[in-house]
Amino acid sequence: MLNKVKKNWVIYFIMGLALLQVLMFTLWGEHSFIAIHDNLDLFVAHNTLMKNQGIFFGKAKEAFLVGGVSRNLLGSEFSFYNILYYIFAPYTAYVIGYFLKLGIGFFSFVVLSKEIWGEKFENYKNLNYLVAAAFCVIPVFPAYGLAFVSVPLVVYLLVKIYREPKPLWYGLLFLYPLISYFSYFGIFILGYMMLAFLYMCIKERKILFSYGLSIVVLAAGYITWEYRLFMEILLSDTVTIRESMAMMDVSLVQMFADMVKVMVDPGFHAQDSHSYWIMPVTIFMLVFINFEFVKKKQWSKIGQSPMNFIFLCIVFNCLVYGLYELKVVQQLVETLLPPLKGFQFNRTIFFNPFLWYFLFFLILKELYDRYAKNKLKNIGIYAIAVGGILVCMFFPQVYNDFYSNCYHHAFEILKGTPSTQLSFEQFYSEDLFEKIKEEIDYDGQWAAAYGMHPAVLQYNGIATLDGYLGLYSEEYKQQFGKLIAPALDGSEEFRTTFWESGIRAYLYSGAGENTYQPLKELNLVDDKLYIDGDVFREMDGTYIFSRIEISNADELGLELVGKYTHESSPYIIFVYGNK
C-alpha cells in the first residue's frame, strides 16, 4: 500500500487539491465570495437575464438592459459556458463552469504534451501532471476561463492535422469554438495559423493544403457558433459606442514600460499568478542555460532551443500589446479593417498564461534530464513544480475565488465579525428583490440602479436603463449622457470614463464617490442623485432602486415608494417612482 502511494503520489496530491476546492464551494454554497469585477456585475447577470426573459435561443429579440438592446449583443447560446446558465441555477452553473475549466485545462495540457513527446512522455509524466494542475487553476477571467485553458487543445488539434489530416480532427476543430471566444482568442488563433501556414509552406517548398484547410474549418466554426457576433459586426448598420471610444496614445518610452509591465502582470483578465513563482524560475534557468550555450560556443543551440522560442513568443505578444497603445497603429488597423474599429488587439497577451506554464514545464524537463539520477536534486525539481500549484491556489488575485473564500471566511471566523465584502447570495439579494417586486407590483417597467451595479437588478428580472455592455448604439450613449449630465459635470473622472468609453452606463455620483462599489456598507458623504429627472421620464424611466436615501428626490420629480430590507441581505433598498 505504501509503495502504491509513493508511486502515485502526484495523482493523490492533485486529487486532494481538487477535493479541497469541491469542499470549498459545497460547504459555503451561495455564501461563497465570488469575484464581482467583470464577472457577477456582467456575464453572470447577462446569462441569467437571457434565461429569465426567455431570449436565450431564437431570433434577435430585445434584451431588457441599457434601455433595450438586441439579443445579438449578448453571449452566444452555443457557448458551452453560457449554456450552463440555461440549464442550471446561476450559482450551480458558475461552479460547474469553474470545475469544467479545471478539467479542460488539465486535459488540454496533458494531451498536447503526450502528442509532442510520444513514448518519452512517460519519463516526464508526473512533472507534466503537476504543471498541468497548476495551469488549470490559473485565476483568469471566469467567463472565458475555458477559452484560456483550452489553448493547448487547439494546438494539439493543429498538430494532429499536420501529422495525420483525418476528418475526426477537422470535425473537432470545427467544434472547438464552443469553448473558445472569437474576440478574445479566435481572431488571434487564426492570425497565428496564417503565419504558421506561410512559414511551413516556404520551409517545405510546397503548399500544405491539409493545414490550410484547417484555417478555413476553424474560421467556419467561429462564424457558425458565434453567428450573432458576426451579424452585428458585418451586417448591422448601427453606429456603436466603439466609434467614439478614445484611442490610447503613449510615448515610445511608455510603450516599452507597459510591455514590461504586462509581461510581469498581464492585468485583470489574464492574471495567472506566474509572476510570483513561474516567471522567476523560468527566466533564471533560461539565463543559465543560454549562458552555458555561450560558454561552450554552441551558438546554433541558442536559436534551436524551444525554450528560447516560447519566451520570444511571450515577448512578441507583449510587443503587440505595446504597439496597440500607439495611436498611429490603431488608426492604421482601423483604416485597413473598418469593421474592427475599436477592437482591442492588445489581447494577444491572453495567450501568455499558457506559454508561461508550458515554458515552465520545459524548464523542469530540462532539469530532470540533467539531474534525474540525483535523488536530492530530483526532489528539488518536484518541489519547484508543486510550488507552482500552491502559488496559483493560495496567492491573491482578482479572480482567485478559492483564495477569496478561504480568506474572507477565515476572517469572519477568527475576527468574529462579518466580512465587509459581499457573497454571491448577498450581492444579488434575490429574496429581497422578489419581495420588492411583489410589493410594488412590478411589471417590466424601466428602472435604474443607484448605489449598486445595475447587474443586481438585471439578475432579478428588472429592466434597466443603465447597464454594463461593451457594444450598444452611440445614439443611446448620447441620450444616457444627457440623463447623467449633472453627475458628469461634477466629476471629471466619471466624465472622462463615460465619454471616452461608455461601457458602464451607470448613474454616477456628482461628488466623485464610487457609489457602486460592492460593499455591505457604502458610507457615502453625498446623498444626492445627480440625474436630469425630465430626461429620465423621457426615457420611460419609472423606478430608481437605490441603496442611498436620496435627499433631492423631490427636486428630481421623484417620490419614495418604499424602504425595503430582508434578513438574507445587507442591503437597505429605497425605491423611488415618478410623482
MONORHU-V329175 format. One record per pair of residues at least 6 apart in sequence whose ideal C-beta (glycine too) atoms are under 8 Angstrom apart, sorted by sequence separation. I is the first residue (numbers start at 1). J is the second residue. D is the distance in whole Angstrom. If there is no record, write none. Layout:
BEGIN
I | J | D
I | J | D
END
This chain:
BEGIN
34 | 40 | 6
50 | 56 | 5
55 | 61 | 5
62 | 68 | 5
63 | 69 | 5
76 | 82 | 6
77 | 83 | 7
87 | 93 | 7
160 | 166 | 8
180 | 186 | 6
201 | 207 | 6
265 | 271 | 7
266 | 272 | 7
292 | 298 | 8
293 | 299 | 7
302 | 308 | 6
323 | 329 | 5
324 | 330 | 7
334 | 340 | 7
371 | 377 | 4
372 | 378 | 6
397 | 403 | 7
412 | 418 | 6
436 | 442 | 7
448 | 454 | 7
458 | 464 | 6
488 | 494 | 6
489 | 495 | 7
498 | 504 | 8
509 | 515 | 5
544 | 550 | 7
550 | 556 | 8
553 | 559 | 7
565 | 571 | 7
5 | 12 | 7
25 | 32 | 6
55 | 62 | 8
62 | 69 | 7
63 | 70 | 7
75 | 82 | 5
114 | 121 | 5
117 | 124 | 7
121 | 128 | 7
141 | 148 | 7
201 | 208 | 6
223 | 230 | 5
333 | 340 | 7
334 | 341 | 5
371 | 378 | 6
393 | 400 | 8
396 | 403 | 5
412 | 419 | 6
449 | 456 | 6
457 | 464 | 5
481 | 488 | 7
487 | 494 | 6
488 | 495 | 4
497 | 504 | 7
498 | 505 | 8
508 | 515 | 7
515 | 522 | 7
553 | 560 | 7
565 | 572 | 5
24 | 32 | 7
55 | 63 | 6
62 | 70 | 7
63 | 71 | 5
85 | 93 | 4
88 | 96 | 6
113 | 121 | 6
140 | 148 | 5
161 | 169 | 5
200 | 208 | 6
250 | 258 | 7
293 | 301 | 5
294 | 302 | 8
334 | 342 | 8
392 | 400 | 8
394 | 402 | 8
395 | 403 | 7
396 | 404 | 8
411 | 419 | 5
449 | 457 | 5
507 | 515 | 7
550 | 558 | 7
564 | 572 | 7
565 | 573 | 8
61 | 70 | 8
62 | 71 | 7
77 | 86 | 7
84 | 93 | 4
140 | 149 | 8
160 | 169 | 5
161 | 170 | 7
177 | 186 | 6
180 | 189 | 8
293 | 302 | 5
393 | 402 | 6
394 | 403 | 6
458 | 467 | 7
515 | 524 | 7
563 | 572 | 7
564 | 573 | 5
53 | 63 | 7
60 | 70 | 5
61 | 71 | 5
63 | 73 | 7
138 | 148 | 7
265 | 275 | 6
333 | 343 | 8
367 | 377 | 8
368 | 378 | 7
371 | 381 | 7
393 | 403 | 7
409 | 419 | 8
447 | 457 | 6
454 | 464 | 5
488 | 498 | 6
498 | 508 | 7
506 | 516 | 6
563 | 573 | 7
564 | 574 | 8
53 | 64 | 6
60 | 71 | 5
63 | 74 | 6
113 | 124 | 8
138 | 149 | 7
197 | 208 | 7
200 | 211 | 7
264 | 275 | 5
396 | 407 | 7
408 | 419 | 4
488 | 499 | 7
513 | 524 | 5
563 | 574 | 6
564 | 575 | 7
59 | 71 | 8
60 | 72 | 5
84 | 96 | 5
157 | 169 | 6
161 | 173 | 7
290 | 302 | 6
293 | 305 | 8
333 | 345 | 6
394 | 406 | 8
454 | 466 | 4
455 | 467 | 8
513 | 525 | 7
562 | 574 | 8
563 | 575 | 8
50 | 63 | 7
58 | 71 | 8
84 | 97 | 5
136 | 149 | 6
368 | 381 | 6
408 | 421 | 6
454 | 467 | 5
455 | 468 | 7
513 | 526 | 6
562 | 575 | 5
49 | 63 | 7
135 | 149 | 7
197 | 211 | 6
367 | 381 | 5
454 | 468 | 7
466 | 480 | 7
484 | 498 | 7
494 | 508 | 4
511 | 525 | 7
544 | 558 | 6
549 | 563 | 8
560 | 574 | 6
561 | 575 | 4
49 | 64 | 7
113 | 128 | 5
157 | 172 | 6
158 | 173 | 8
196 | 211 | 8
197 | 212 | 6
264 | 279 | 7
290 | 305 | 8
447 | 462 | 5
449 | 464 | 7
453 | 468 | 7
465 | 480 | 7
494 | 509 | 7
509 | 524 | 7
511 | 526 | 4
529 | 544 | 7
560 | 575 | 7
561 | 576 | 6
49 | 65 | 7
55 | 71 | 5
81 | 97 | 5
84 | 100 | 8
157 | 173 | 5
289 | 305 | 7
447 | 463 | 7
448 | 464 | 6
510 | 526 | 7
560 | 576 | 6
561 | 577 | 5
46 | 63 | 8
364 | 381 | 6
367 | 384 | 8
404 | 421 | 8
446 | 463 | 5
447 | 464 | 6
448 | 465 | 5
449 | 466 | 6
481 | 498 | 7
491 | 508 | 6
509 | 526 | 6
511 | 528 | 8
529 | 546 | 7
559 | 576 | 7
110 | 128 | 6
197 | 215 | 6
289 | 307 | 7
290 | 308 | 7
445 | 463 | 7
446 | 464 | 7
447 | 465 | 7
448 | 466 | 5
465 | 483 | 7
481 | 499 | 7
491 | 509 | 7
494 | 512 | 7
510 | 528 | 7
543 | 561 | 7
558 | 576 | 4
559 | 577 | 6
46 | 65 | 8
81 | 100 | 8
109 | 128 | 7
110 | 129 | 7
113 | 132 | 8
154 | 173 | 7
157 | 176 | 7
444 | 463 | 6
446 | 465 | 5
490 | 509 | 8
491 | 510 | 6
493 | 512 | 6
529 | 548 | 8
558 | 577 | 7
559 | 578 | 8
57 | 77 | 5
80 | 100 | 8
324 | 344 | 7
364 | 384 | 7
442 | 462 | 7
487 | 507 | 7
488 | 508 | 7
490 | 510 | 3
491 | 511 | 7
510 | 530 | 4
536 | 556 | 8
537 | 557 | 7
558 | 578 | 6
559 | 579 | 5
50 | 71 | 7
56 | 77 | 5
193 | 214 | 7
194 | 215 | 6
286 | 307 | 6
324 | 345 | 5
325 | 346 | 7
364 | 385 | 6
487 | 508 | 4
489 | 510 | 7
490 | 511 | 6
491 | 512 | 4
509 | 530 | 7
527 | 548 | 5
529 | 550 | 5
557 | 578 | 6
558 | 579 | 7
109 | 131 | 7
110 | 132 | 5
154 | 176 | 5
193 | 215 | 5
286 | 308 | 7
324 | 346 | 4
484 | 506 | 8
487 | 509 | 6
488 | 510 | 8
490 | 512 | 7
507 | 529 | 7
508 | 530 | 7
527 | 549 | 6
528 | 550 | 7
533 | 555 | 8
557 | 579 | 5
106 | 129 | 8
109 | 132 | 4
153 | 176 | 7
433 | 456 | 8
437 | 460 | 7
484 | 507 | 6
487 | 510 | 4
507 | 530 | 8
527 | 550 | 7
528 | 551 | 6
529 | 552 | 6
533 | 556 | 4
534 | 557 | 7
553 | 576 | 6
50 | 74 | 6
433 | 457 | 7
437 | 461 | 7
484 | 508 | 6
486 | 510 | 6
507 | 531 | 6
524 | 548 | 6
527 | 551 | 5
528 | 552 | 5
529 | 553 | 7
533 | 557 | 4
547 | 571 | 6
550 | 574 | 7
50 | 75 | 8
190 | 215 | 6
193 | 218 | 7
286 | 311 | 6
320 | 345 | 6
321 | 346 | 4
437 | 462 | 7
477 | 502 | 5
480 | 505 | 5
522 | 547 | 6
531 | 556 | 7
533 | 558 | 7
547 | 572 | 7
549 | 574 | 5
106 | 132 | 5
109 | 135 | 5
150 | 176 | 7
153 | 179 | 8
154 | 180 | 7
320 | 346 | 7
434 | 460 | 7
522 | 548 | 7
547 | 573 | 6
548 | 574 | 7
550 | 576 | 6
105 | 132 | 7
106 | 133 | 6
109 | 136 | 7
321 | 348 | 6
429 | 456 | 7
433 | 460 | 4
529 | 556 | 6
546 | 573 | 7
547 | 574 | 7
46 | 74 | 5
47 | 75 | 7
190 | 218 | 6
320 | 348 | 4
321 | 349 | 5
360 | 388 | 6
428 | 456 | 6
433 | 461 | 8
477 | 505 | 7
545 | 573 | 6
546 | 574 | 5
46 | 75 | 6
106 | 135 | 8
150 | 179 | 5
189 | 218 | 7
190 | 219 | 6
282 | 311 | 8
320 | 349 | 8
427 | 456 | 7
430 | 459 | 8
433 | 462 | 7
476 | 505 | 8
529 | 558 | 8
545 | 574 | 8
546 | 575 | 8
56 | 86 | 5
105 | 135 | 6
106 | 136 | 4
150 | 180 | 6
430 | 460 | 6
545 | 575 | 6
546 | 576 | 7
105 | 136 | 3
317 | 348 | 4
318 | 349 | 6
357 | 388 | 8
428 | 459 | 5
429 | 460 | 8
544 | 575 | 7
43 | 75 | 7
104 | 136 | 8
105 | 137 | 8
147 | 179 | 7
186 | 218 | 8
190 | 222 | 8
316 | 348 | 8
317 | 349 | 5
428 | 460 | 7
543 | 575 | 6
544 | 576 | 4
103 | 136 | 7
105 | 138 | 8
146 | 179 | 4
147 | 180 | 5
470 | 503 | 5
472 | 505 | 8
515 | 548 | 7
543 | 576 | 7
544 | 577 | 8
51 | 85 | 6
102 | 136 | 5
146 | 180 | 8
147 | 181 | 5
151 | 185 | 7
317 | 351 | 6
318 | 352 | 7
469 | 503 | 6
543 | 577 | 6
47 | 82 | 6
50 | 85 | 8
51 | 86 | 5
101 | 136 | 7
102 | 137 | 6
154 | 189 | 6
158 | 193 | 7
317 | 352 | 5
468 | 503 | 6
542 | 577 | 6
50 | 86 | 8
186 | 222 | 5
468 | 504 | 5
469 | 505 | 8
542 | 578 | 6
48 | 85 | 6
144 | 181 | 5
147 | 184 | 6
468 | 505 | 8
507 | 544 | 8
541 | 578 | 8
47 | 85 | 4
147 | 185 | 5
158 | 196 | 8
162 | 200 | 8
313 | 351 | 8
314 | 352 | 5
317 | 355 | 8
467 | 505 | 6
468 | 506 | 8
47 | 86 | 8
466 | 505 | 5
109 | 149 | 8
112 | 152 | 4
144 | 184 | 5
182 | 222 | 5
186 | 226 | 8
465 | 505 | 8
466 | 506 | 5
490 | 530 | 6
44 | 85 | 7
101 | 142 | 8
108 | 149 | 6
111 | 152 | 8
112 | 153 | 7
115 | 156 | 6
144 | 185 | 8
173 | 214 | 6
177 | 218 | 7
314 | 355 | 5
466 | 507 | 6
537 | 578 | 6
48 | 90 | 5
104 | 146 | 6
108 | 150 | 5
111 | 153 | 7
176 | 218 | 7
180 | 222 | 8
313 | 355 | 6
314 | 356 | 7
536 | 578 | 8
47 | 90 | 7
105 | 148 | 8
108 | 151 | 7
109 | 152 | 5
112 | 155 | 6
116 | 159 | 7
170 | 213 | 7
174 | 217 | 5
487 | 530 | 4
98 | 142 | 7
101 | 145 | 4
105 | 149 | 3
108 | 152 | 4
112 | 156 | 4
115 | 159 | 5
170 | 214 | 7
173 | 217 | 5
174 | 218 | 7
177 | 221 | 4
182 | 226 | 5
486 | 530 | 4
487 | 531 | 7
97 | 142 | 7
101 | 146 | 6
104 | 149 | 6
105 | 150 | 7
108 | 153 | 4
111 | 156 | 5
115 | 160 | 7
165 | 210 | 4
173 | 218 | 5
176 | 221 | 6
177 | 222 | 5
181 | 226 | 8
310 | 355 | 5
314 | 359 | 7
486 | 531 | 6
44 | 90 | 6
47 | 93 | 7
100 | 146 | 6
104 | 150 | 5
107 | 153 | 8
162 | 208 | 8
165 | 211 | 8
174 | 220 | 7
175 | 221 | 7
183 | 229 | 7
484 | 530 | 7
486 | 532 | 6
98 | 145 | 7
101 | 148 | 8
112 | 159 | 7
170 | 217 | 5
174 | 221 | 4
177 | 224 | 8
178 | 225 | 6
182 | 229 | 6
484 | 531 | 6
485 | 532 | 6
94 | 142 | 7
97 | 145 | 7
101 | 149 | 6
108 | 156 | 7
162 | 210 | 8
165 | 213 | 8
173 | 221 | 7
177 | 225 | 5
310 | 358 | 6
311 | 359 | 6
483 | 531 | 6
484 | 532 | 8
97 | 146 | 7
104 | 153 | 7
161 | 210 | 6
162 | 211 | 6
165 | 214 | 8
177 | 226 | 7
310 | 359 | 5
483 | 532 | 6
521 | 570 | 8
44 | 94 | 6
161 | 211 | 6
174 | 224 | 8
482 | 532 | 6
520 | 570 | 4
263 | 314 | 7
263 | 315 | 7
307 | 359 | 6
310 | 362 | 7
454 | 506 | 7
483 | 535 | 5
158 | 211 | 8
161 | 214 | 5
453 | 506 | 8
482 | 535 | 5
483 | 536 | 6
263 | 318 | 5
307 | 362 | 5
158 | 214 | 6
262 | 318 | 5
306 | 362 | 6
307 | 363 | 7
479 | 535 | 8
483 | 539 | 6
157 | 214 | 8
449 | 506 | 8
450 | 507 | 5
260 | 318 | 8
449 | 507 | 7
32 | 91 | 8
259 | 318 | 4
262 | 321 | 5
307 | 366 | 7
448 | 507 | 6
480 | 539 | 8
34 | 94 | 7
259 | 319 | 6
479 | 539 | 7
30 | 91 | 5
29 | 91 | 7
81 | 143 | 6
259 | 321 | 6
81 | 144 | 8
258 | 321 | 7
259 | 322 | 4
453 | 516 | 5
81 | 145 | 8
154 | 218 | 8
258 | 322 | 6
451 | 515 | 5
452 | 516 | 6
81 | 146 | 5
450 | 515 | 6
451 | 516 | 7
453 | 518 | 7
80 | 146 | 6
256 | 322 | 6
452 | 518 | 7
255 | 322 | 4
258 | 325 | 6
449 | 516 | 8
75 | 143 | 8
255 | 323 | 7
25 | 95 | 5
255 | 325 | 5
254 | 325 | 7
255 | 326 | 6
451 | 522 | 6
465 | 536 | 8
25 | 98 | 7
451 | 524 | 8
282 | 356 | 7
465 | 539 | 6
104 | 179 | 7
250 | 325 | 5
248 | 324 | 7
249 | 325 | 7
250 | 326 | 7
465 | 541 | 5
21 | 98 | 8
22 | 99 | 8
248 | 325 | 5
249 | 326 | 7
279 | 356 | 7
282 | 359 | 5
286 | 363 | 7
289 | 366 | 7
21 | 99 | 8
248 | 326 | 8
249 | 327 | 4
274 | 352 | 8
278 | 356 | 5
282 | 360 | 5
285 | 363 | 5
248 | 327 | 7
270 | 349 | 6
274 | 353 | 7
278 | 357 | 6
281 | 360 | 7
450 | 529 | 6
247 | 327 | 5
270 | 350 | 5
272 | 352 | 8
21 | 102 | 8
269 | 350 | 7
272 | 353 | 4
282 | 363 | 5
285 | 366 | 7
462 | 543 | 8
248 | 330 | 7
267 | 349 | 8
270 | 352 | 7
274 | 356 | 4
278 | 360 | 5
281 | 363 | 7
285 | 367 | 7
247 | 330 | 5
266 | 349 | 5
270 | 353 | 6
274 | 357 | 7
462 | 545 | 7
18 | 102 | 7
247 | 331 | 7
266 | 350 | 8
272 | 356 | 7
272 | 357 | 8
266 | 352 | 6
274 | 360 | 8
262 | 349 | 5
266 | 353 | 8
448 | 536 | 8
457 | 545 | 6
263 | 352 | 8
427 | 518 | 6
446 | 539 | 7
448 | 541 | 6
452 | 545 | 8
426 | 520 | 7
446 | 540 | 5
447 | 541 | 7
450 | 544 | 6
446 | 541 | 5
447 | 542 | 6
448 | 543 | 8
449 | 544 | 8
450 | 545 | 7
451 | 546 | 5
452 | 547 | 5
422 | 518 | 5
446 | 542 | 6
447 | 543 | 4
448 | 544 | 6
449 | 545 | 5
450 | 546 | 4
451 | 547 | 3
245 | 342 | 5
421 | 518 | 7
422 | 519 | 7
445 | 542 | 4
446 | 543 | 8
447 | 544 | 7
448 | 545 | 7
449 | 546 | 8
450 | 547 | 7
451 | 548 | 5
80 | 178 | 5
81 | 179 | 7
243 | 341 | 6
421 | 519 | 7
422 | 520 | 6
445 | 543 | 6
447 | 545 | 6
450 | 548 | 6
43 | 142 | 8
44 | 143 | 8
79 | 178 | 7
80 | 179 | 5
242 | 341 | 6
243 | 342 | 7
420 | 519 | 5
421 | 520 | 8
43 | 143 | 4
78 | 178 | 6
242 | 342 | 3
420 | 520 | 6
450 | 550 | 7
42 | 143 | 7
241 | 342 | 8
242 | 343 | 8
419 | 520 | 8
420 | 521 | 7
442 | 543 | 8
39 | 141 | 8
79 | 181 | 7
240 | 342 | 8
418 | 520 | 7
38 | 141 | 7
39 | 142 | 5
281 | 384 | 6
440 | 543 | 7
39 | 143 | 7
38 | 143 | 8
234 | 339 | 6
233 | 339 | 5
35 | 142 | 7
233 | 340 | 8
436 | 545 | 8
277 | 387 | 5
278 | 388 | 6
277 | 388 | 6
278 | 391 | 8
277 | 391 | 4
14 | 129 | 6
276 | 391 | 5
10 | 126 | 4
14 | 130 | 7
17 | 133 | 7
21 | 137 | 8
13 | 130 | 8
11 | 129 | 7
273 | 391 | 5
10 | 129 | 5
14 | 133 | 5
273 | 392 | 5
276 | 395 | 6
452 | 571 | 7
10 | 130 | 6
17 | 137 | 8
272 | 392 | 8
440 | 561 | 6
148 | 270 | 7
273 | 395 | 6
440 | 562 | 7
439 | 562 | 6
273 | 397 | 6
144 | 269 | 8
439 | 564 | 7
271 | 397 | 5
436 | 562 | 8
141 | 268 | 7
271 | 398 | 6
273 | 400 | 8
141 | 269 | 4
271 | 399 | 7
436 | 564 | 5
140 | 269 | 7
141 | 270 | 7
435 | 564 | 6
140 | 270 | 6
268 | 398 | 5
140 | 271 | 7
268 | 399 | 8
435 | 566 | 6
139 | 271 | 6
140 | 272 | 6
432 | 564 | 7
139 | 272 | 7
432 | 565 | 7
138 | 272 | 4
139 | 273 | 6
432 | 566 | 4
138 | 273 | 6
431 | 566 | 5
440 | 575 | 6
138 | 274 | 8
432 | 568 | 7
429 | 566 | 7
431 | 568 | 5
432 | 569 | 4
436 | 573 | 6
440 | 577 | 8
431 | 569 | 7
429 | 568 | 7
432 | 571 | 6
436 | 575 | 6
429 | 569 | 4
433 | 573 | 8
429 | 570 | 8
432 | 573 | 7
426 | 568 | 8
429 | 571 | 5
425 | 568 | 7
426 | 569 | 6
134 | 278 | 8
426 | 570 | 6
426 | 571 | 8
78 | 224 | 8
79 | 225 | 7
78 | 225 | 4
79 | 226 | 8
78 | 226 | 7
422 | 570 | 7
76 | 225 | 6
76 | 226 | 5
76 | 227 | 8
76 | 228 | 6
76 | 229 | 7
74 | 228 | 8
73 | 228 | 8
72 | 228 | 4
71 | 228 | 7
72 | 229 | 7
72 | 231 | 6
73 | 232 | 6
188 | 347 | 7
72 | 232 | 5
183 | 343 | 7
188 | 348 | 6
70 | 232 | 7
185 | 347 | 8
188 | 350 | 8
184 | 347 | 6
188 | 351 | 7
72 | 236 | 8
183 | 347 | 8
185 | 350 | 6
70 | 236 | 8
184 | 350 | 6
185 | 351 | 8
60 | 228 | 7
60 | 231 | 8
151 | 351 | 6
148 | 350 | 7
152 | 354 | 6
151 | 354 | 4
148 | 353 | 6
149 | 354 | 8
148 | 354 | 8
152 | 358 | 7
140 | 353 | 6
138 | 353 | 5
135 | 353 | 8
135 | 354 | 7
138 | 357 | 7
135 | 357 | 4
134 | 357 | 6
131 | 357 | 6
134 | 360 | 8
131 | 360 | 6
242 | 471 | 7
38 | 268 | 7
131 | 361 | 4
241 | 471 | 7
244 | 474 | 6
37 | 268 | 7
38 | 269 | 7
240 | 471 | 5
241 | 472 | 6
243 | 474 | 6
240 | 472 | 7
241 | 473 | 7
128 | 361 | 6
131 | 364 | 7
240 | 473 | 6
241 | 474 | 6
244 | 477 | 7
127 | 361 | 7
239 | 473 | 7
240 | 474 | 6
238 | 473 | 5
239 | 474 | 5
239 | 475 | 7
241 | 477 | 5
124 | 361 | 8
127 | 364 | 5
127 | 365 | 7
232 | 471 | 7
124 | 365 | 5
127 | 368 | 6
124 | 368 | 6
123 | 368 | 8
109 | 357 | 7
113 | 361 | 7
109 | 358 | 8
123 | 372 | 8
134 | 385 | 7
130 | 382 | 7
137 | 389 | 7
139 | 392 | 7
127 | 381 | 7
131 | 385 | 6
134 | 388 | 4
138 | 392 | 6
246 | 500 | 4
127 | 382 | 7
130 | 385 | 4
134 | 389 | 4
137 | 392 | 5
244 | 499 | 8
245 | 500 | 7
246 | 501 | 7
126 | 382 | 7
130 | 386 | 6
133 | 389 | 5
137 | 393 | 6
245 | 501 | 6
131 | 388 | 6
134 | 391 | 8
142 | 399 | 6
245 | 502 | 7
127 | 385 | 6
130 | 388 | 7
134 | 392 | 5
139 | 397 | 4
141 | 399 | 6
244 | 502 | 7
130 | 389 | 6
139 | 398 | 7
140 | 399 | 6
142 | 401 | 8
139 | 399 | 4
241 | 501 | 8
139 | 400 | 4
241 | 502 | 4
139 | 401 | 8
241 | 503 | 7
139 | 403 | 8
137 | 402 | 8
98 | 401 | 7
94 | 424 | 8
91 | 424 | 6
91 | 425 | 8
90 | 428 | 8
39 | 399 | 7
37 | 398 | 6
35 | 398 | 6
35 | 399 | 5
35 | 400 | 8
35 | 401 | 6
34 | 401 | 6
33 | 401 | 7
32 | 401 | 7
35 | 404 | 7
90 | 459 | 7
34 | 404 | 7
33 | 404 | 4
17 | 389 | 7
33 | 405 | 5
13 | 386 | 7
32 | 405 | 5
33 | 407 | 8
14 | 389 | 8
33 | 408 | 5
17 | 393 | 7
33 | 409 | 8
28 | 405 | 6
24 | 402 | 6
67 | 446 | 7
25 | 405 | 8
64 | 444 | 7
21 | 402 | 6
24 | 405 | 5
28 | 409 | 7
24 | 406 | 7
40 | 424 | 7
33 | 419 | 7
36 | 422 | 7
40 | 427 | 6
33 | 421 | 6
40 | 428 | 7
33 | 422 | 8
34 | 423 | 8
65 | 454 | 7
33 | 423 | 5
34 | 424 | 5
32 | 423 | 6
33 | 424 | 8
36 | 427 | 6
31 | 423 | 5
32 | 424 | 6
30 | 423 | 7
31 | 424 | 7
34 | 427 | 8
65 | 458 | 5
30 | 424 | 5
31 | 425 | 6
64 | 458 | 7
28 | 423 | 8
30 | 425 | 4
31 | 426 | 8
68 | 463 | 8
29 | 425 | 8
73 | 469 | 7
65 | 463 | 7
66 | 464 | 7
67 | 465 | 5
73 | 471 | 5
64 | 463 | 4
65 | 464 | 5
66 | 465 | 7
73 | 472 | 6
64 | 464 | 7
66 | 466 | 7
69 | 469 | 7
66 | 467 | 4
65 | 467 | 4
66 | 469 | 5
69 | 472 | 5
65 | 469 | 7
69 | 473 | 8
66 | 472 | 5
45 | 453 | 8
53 | 461 | 8
46 | 455 | 8
49 | 458 | 5
52 | 461 | 5
67 | 476 | 5
45 | 455 | 4
48 | 458 | 8
49 | 459 | 7
66 | 476 | 7
44 | 455 | 8
45 | 456 | 8
48 | 459 | 5
41 | 453 | 4
46 | 458 | 7
49 | 461 | 8
67 | 479 | 8
40 | 453 | 8
42 | 455 | 7
45 | 458 | 5
67 | 480 | 7
41 | 455 | 4
45 | 459 | 4
66 | 480 | 8
40 | 455 | 7
44 | 459 | 7
36 | 453 | 8
42 | 468 | 5
41 | 468 | 6
66 | 505 | 6
67 | 539 | 7
41 | 518 | 8
40 | 518 | 8
36 | 518 | 5
END
